[in-house]
Amino acid sequence: MARRPGRKPGWRRSGRVGSKLFDNHPTVWDNRAELRGVRFEFVETSKFVMDLAKVQQPPNRPIVGDKLYEVESGIIAGWVRLCRAEHPLEYVPFKPELVGQKPVNIVLGKNSGPPSIEEWAEKTGIKITDEERMALLLAVKAKSFEKKDLLTAEEFKEIVSRVLKGNAALA
């Protein structure tokens, strides 16, 4: 591919590649850094700088965003559940702990699916059937649409008590 005259190799017009910001991605480190005992405190440093500058950063900001490692999609939640133990780098490019982030967390919202409900049922120690899982999923989606936000653990527990009590009355 011919280079346009006057431009240096690797030159970019802006800090974007496609629709993603590129200027804040570290390109030098890799996942082997953890084996060498290296930790990058990008999150801590970023929060420090943001506090000094008195500005807010978007929660989905690459590498340092607060909600970057929250998974709402049911399909991706299923993938995370399958890969989490043996192949954690299948669904993220690097371990979140390497840059000072919390581990990947499955959250509940309007895009949740059956694997999300399974995850939360296991977290709260609830045994559910397939029918109860689907009833819980419909109730979680309805509550999330009503709230226009993700659900908290308390809201999930309220939904569980309401749905399971309703199912027990039907039986």
C-alpha positions as CSV (number, residue, x, y, z in Angstrom):
1,M,0.0,0.0,0.0
2,A,1.5,3.3,-1.0
3,R,2.0,6.0,1.6
4,R,0.6,9.4,1.0
5,P,3.4,12.0,0.5
6,G,4.4,14.0,3.4
7,R,3.3,11.6,6.1
8,K,5.6,9.6,8.3
9,P,5.1,5.8,8.8
10,G,2.8,5.2,11.8
11,W,1.5,8.7,11.8
12,R,-2.2,9.1,12.8
13,R,-4.3,12.1,12.1
14,S,-6.0,11.8,15.5
15,G,-5.8,9.6,18.6
16,R,-8.5,7.4,17.2
17,V,-8.5,4.0,15.6
18,G,-12.0,3.3,14.2
19,S,-14.4,4.4,17.0
20,K,-12.0,3.8,19.8
21,L,-9.5,6.1,21.5
22,F,-6.0,4.9,20.8
23,D,-3.9,7.5,22.5
24,N,-4.3,6.1,26.0
25,H,-3.6,2.4,25.3
26,P,-0.3,1.2,26.6
27,T,1.4,-0.7,23.8
28,V,4.6,-1.8,25.4
29,W,3.6,-4.2,28.2
30,D,2.1,-7.6,28.0
31,N,0.6,-10.4,30.2
32,R,4.1,-11.8,31.1
33,A,4.7,-8.7,33.2
34,E,2.8,-10.4,36.1
35,L,5.2,-13.3,36.0
36,R,8.1,-10.9,36.4
37,G,6.4,-9.3,39.4
38,V,5.6,-6.1,37.6
39,R,2.3,-4.3,38.3
40,F,1.0,-1.2,36.6
41,E,-1.0,1.0,38.8
42,F,-2.9,2.8,35.9
43,V,-6.1,2.9,37.8
44,E,-4.7,4.4,40.9
45,T,-2.6,6.9,39.0
46,S,-5.5,7.8,36.8
47,K,-7.8,8.5,39.8
48,F,-5.0,10.6,41.4
49,V,-4.6,12.7,38.2
50,M,-8.4,13.1,37.8
51,D,-8.7,14.2,41.4
52,L,-6.0,16.8,40.9
53,A,-7.5,18.0,37.6
54,K,-11.0,18.0,39.2
55,V,-12.5,16.2,36.2
56,Q,-14.5,13.0,35.7
57,Q,-13.5,10.2,33.5
58,P,-16.0,8.1,31.6
59,P,-16.8,4.8,33.3
60,N,-16.1,2.9,30.1
61,R,-12.7,4.5,29.5
62,P,-10.2,1.9,28.3
63,I,-8.1,0.3,31.0
64,V,-9.0,2.7,33.9
65,G,-12.8,3.0,33.6
66,D,-14.8,2.0,36.7
67,K,-17.4,-0.1,34.8
68,L,-15.1,-1.4,32.1
69,Y,-15.0,-4.9,33.6
70,E,-18.7,-5.2,34.3
71,V,-20.5,-7.7,32.0
72,E,-24.2,-7.3,31.5
73,S,-24.8,-9.2,28.3
74,G,-26.1,-12.7,28.9
75,I,-24.0,-14.3,26.0
76,I,-20.8,-12.7,27.3
77,A,-21.7,-13.7,30.9
78,G,-22.0,-17.3,29.8
79,W,-18.6,-17.0,28.1
80,V,-17.0,-15.5,31.2
81,R,-18.5,-18.3,33.3
82,L,-17.0,-21.0,31.0
83,C,-13.6,-19.4,30.7
84,R,-13.0,-17.8,34.1
85,A,-11.2,-20.6,35.8
86,E,-8.9,-22.0,33.1
87,H,-8.7,-19.4,30.3
88,P,-9.3,-15.9,31.8
89,L,-7.5,-14.2,28.8
90,E,-10.2,-15.4,26.4
91,Y,-12.5,-12.6,27.2
92,V,-10.2,-9.8,28.3
93,P,-6.8,-8.8,26.7
94,F,-5.0,-8.8,30.1
95,K,-5.8,-9.6,33.7
96,P,-7.6,-6.6,35.3
97,E,-5.5,-7.0,38.4
98,L,-2.4,-6.2,36.3
99,V,-3.5,-2.6,35.9
100,G,-5.1,-2.2,39.3
101,Q,-8.7,-3.1,38.3
102,K,-11.2,-5.3,40.1
103,P,-11.9,-8.7,38.5
104,V,-14.6,-9.1,35.8
105,N,-18.0,-8.9,37.4
106,I,-21.3,-10.1,36.0
107,V,-24.0,-7.5,36.6
108,L,-27.8,-7.7,36.2
109,G,-29.7,-5.4,33.7
110,K,-31.9,-5.3,30.7
111,N,-29.4,-7.2,28.6
112,S,-28.9,-10.0,31.1
113,G,-29.5,-13.7,30.1
114,P,-29.8,-17.0,31.8
115,P,-26.1,-17.3,32.6
116,S,-26.3,-14.0,34.5
117,I,-29.2,-15.3,36.6
118,E,-27.2,-18.5,37.3
119,E,-24.2,-16.5,38.4
120,W,-26.3,-14.4,40.8
121,A,-28.2,-17.4,42.1
122,E,-24.8,-19.1,42.9
123,K,-23.6,-15.9,44.6
124,T,-26.6,-15.7,46.8
125,G,-26.7,-19.4,47.5
126,I,-30.1,-20.0,45.9
127,K,-31.0,-23.3,44.1
128,I,-33.3,-22.7,41.1
129,T,-35.0,-24.7,38.4
130,D,-34.9,-23.8,34.7
131,E,-38.5,-22.4,34.9
132,E,-37.6,-20.3,38.0
133,R,-34.5,-19.0,36.2
134,M,-36.5,-17.8,33.3
135,A,-39.1,-16.2,35.6
136,L,-36.3,-14.5,37.4
137,L,-34.8,-13.3,34.2
138,L,-38.1,-11.7,33.0
139,A,-38.5,-10.0,36.4
140,V,-34.9,-8.7,36.4
141,K,-35.3,-7.3,32.8
142,A,-38.6,-5.7,33.8
143,K,-37.1,-4.1,36.9
144,S,-34.1,-2.9,35.0
145,F,-36.3,-1.3,32.3
146,E,-38.3,0.4,35.0
147,K,-35.3,1.6,36.8
148,K,-33.2,2.4,33.7
149,D,-30.1,1.1,35.4
150,L,-28.4,-2.0,36.7
151,L,-29.8,-3.8,39.6
152,T,-28.2,-4.1,43.0
153,A,-27.9,-7.2,45.1
154,E,-30.8,-6.1,47.4
155,E,-33.1,-5.6,44.4
156,F,-32.2,-9.1,43.1
157,K,-32.9,-10.6,46.5
158,E,-36.3,-8.9,46.5
159,I,-37.1,-10.2,43.0
160,V,-36.0,-13.7,44.1
161,S,-38.3,-13.7,47.2
162,R,-41.2,-12.4,45.1
163,V,-40.8,-14.8,42.2
164,L,-40.0,-17.9,44.2
165,K,-42.9,-17.2,46.6
166,G,-45.2,-16.8,43.6
167,N,-43.9,-20.1,42.1
168,A,-44.5,-21.9,45.5
169,A,-48.1,-20.6,45.6
170,L,-48.7,-22.0,42.0
171,A,-47.3,-25.5,43.0
